[in-house]
Structure formats: C-alpha cells, structure tokens
Amino acid sequence: MAGNAGAATPGAPTIQVPIDDSTSGASYTQTFVKVYSGTTAEGTPVYIYVPQGALAGVEGVASLDPQFDPDPTDEFTPCATTP
C-alpha cells in the first residue's frame, strides 16, 4: 500500500488508499477501516486498518477477491478458478 497512504489522517475511522494493480494494470481507490487503536510502551500511536468489508470475507472486496475485475472493459480476466 504505497502512494498517498501517508496523506491519510492518522487514527481516522476510515482512510482511502490508492491501489495500483500490477496484474490487471488498473488503479483504483480502496477504503480501509480502523480495527485497532493503541499505543506502544513509548507512547507511539498504533493503528491497524483492513479493507472495508474484509472482516466478513474476501468476496466483493476489491483488493482481496480473486474474481474482482477493476476494469471489465479491458483484456484482463480475473482468476476464474480460485475461490
């Protein structure tokens, strides 16, 4: 997750992260939700984010679902046999 991830507000309930999919050649924005907030022993804030919807499974989650097609109008075809 590179790109503009650093531009997100640390600790915000959700963040938007640009995804560059090297396999399909497409780019899209994925929403991530905060699932953990804490601090280290030294007081450094720690936040953990997961793709929105991922806790219910990968189906329909753009960056996780092997059947996701970021651009159905191009030549790329998602993996048809991997659940």
Beta strands, then each sheet from edge to edge (+ up, - down):
strand 1: 14-21
strand 2: 26-39
strand 3: 45-51
sheet 1: 1+ 2- 3+
end
